[in-house]
Amino acid sequence: MEEHFSFDQRLGIQLPDIQLDWEQYSRQTQAAILFYWEQIRGTIPDRIAELEHTINQKQSQLSDESDFPRSCELNSEIADLASIINDLWIWYRANQTVSVKMHH
């Protein structure tokens, strides 16, 4: 099933990498892809929690940081992590709808 997914380094999870139109896959392959995706999708909240923990650590460092350039760096890192969390939530929610439609 991994041939239908590719690892996204930024998000830290595998994402669907469908090469054909959905209808060109057999029902068995469609079901296997959806099952595999649901397993990956189920890990997204844990991945988000890890990133939130890292953000909290960086915010703690930021509150004690007196060096302006380092403060800017920490702010940038926090913003990048928040952007990743946002994208993960989009994948989590958008594909929930797609999965439900494909099951019908």
Buried (B, 14 or more C-beta within 10 A) or exposed (E): EEEBBEEBEEBBBBBBEEEEEEEEBEEEBBEBBBEBBEEBBEBBEEBBEEBEEBBEEBEEBBEEBEEEEEBEBBBEBBEEBEEBBEEBEEBBEEBEEEBEEBEE
